[in-house]
Amino acid sequence: MTEVISVRFRGGCKNYYFDPRGAQVKMGDQVIVETAQGPEFATCTEGNHEVDESAIVKPLCAVLRMATDNDRRTVEQNKKKESEAFDICERKIADHGLEMKLVNVSASFDGNKIIFYFTADGRVDFRELVRDLAGVFRARIELRQIGVRDEAKMIGGLGICGRPFCCSQFLDGFLPVSIKMAKTQNLSLNPAKISGTCGRLMCCLKYEQNAYEDAAKRMPKVESFVQTPDGPGNVKSVDLLRETMKVSLDSAPEPLKTYHGCEVCILRNGKGSREGIEIPERPARYVEENAEEEFLTPVITATPFYVAPELEDAPVREKMGMEGEGNKARRHHRGGRRRSGAKPAGEGQPAAPKQENRGGEEKKGKTARPASPKPQQQKAPQPAQQAAKVPAAEGEEAKRRRPRHRGGRRRGRKGPGEGGASAPKSE
């Protein structure tokens, strides 16, 4: 591991490693570094850190010193010198009648060298131009021919996406881009739509190419023979991003139906004949799970339910009948009143109307007898001492809440001959 710092030169996007030589440099500090072309002014992008020796291009140049105010004034003077050199060079090019386009001018930090960048369609004989420029600036003159991509990187601008050029913002090198990438991503092959300002294919086509290639391995090609949940058919179009396809079914060619990649079974990938292809059973239809709807959808019951008083404090899920075991205790009789919900006559409810004889008139000499209760299982009478334990002044509400026996009368209710009222005598 070697301790280095990362710096970036003016107008560049690539980081270079330099040896700090024990100096502590922070991000944003301006330094003077030694290069093959002489001392240069640079800005630190990452302070002291260690990198593997395999990532270093030897020999590793060193940092000369931290930049001073005089160094910053020198940089400003060089910028003015570059602007003047650009205008002079354009006039010289027009005087010599050379077919070249001047792009940028760069002067070294010490002012001993000036580099002119230009573009041209072919080779250009600029020897006479170099002599004229050397006589004007009294420095070493160098002319470099660059491509249209380098031109866009130096000049900068806005792309069709509305953002600054990637090459002038963060790309430290140009990526190889081909027309095959546009076909894989189902883009329009119109050059005006897939080309950048430089006139070449956009660099951003490379960004998502790996994702499209991975999706293409899982999806069938166009005109493939597939089996769908609705029957066999041919694939007419494929959407790699959504991983869906439009299929023309044999039973209903129109309209096209859309299926997910996991819903179909590929019987033949690509064009070809169907002879000898065995059609398997239809696959199950794919349904996307939506966890949000599962929790937000309310539980609605079509039939009313009854909640016994002893279950009023139970959880809501038990009231809704969602526990299974509690359903049996909450059912009520079909032929009679509810076990613990109905009140007897005289306890807050109106008495039942008297029933008349079916003949329309009551029998003479006899009074109407009350309706006889249902036959109940006879039990041995309880001793009087046990009946005396029930307080006489107990309220009707407490009596109503007492549990009852399913097959007989209430536990605390007095039977005949135990202080209770006897049945009415018939006349």
ABEGO torsion letter per residue (X at the ends): XBBBBBBBBBGBABBBBBBAGGBBBBBGBBBBBBBAAEBBBBBBABBBBBBBAAABBOBBBBBABBBBAAAAAAAAAAAAAAAAAAAAAAAAAAAAGBBBBBABBBBBAAGABBBBBBBBABBBBAAAAAAAAAAAAGBBBBBBBBBAAAAAAAAEEBBAAGBBBAAAAABABBBBBBAAAAAAAGBBABAAAABBAAGBBBAAAAAAAAAAAAAAAABBBBGBBBBBAAEBBBBABBBAAAGBBBBBBAABAOBBBBBBAAABBBABBEBEBABGBBBBBBBBBBBBBBAAAAAABBBBBABBBBBBAAAAABBAAAAAGAAGAAAAAABBBAABBBAAABBBBGBGBBBBBBBBBAAGBBBBGBBBBBBBBBBBBBBBBBBAAAAAABBAABBAAAAAABBBBAABBBAABBBBGAGBBBBBBBX
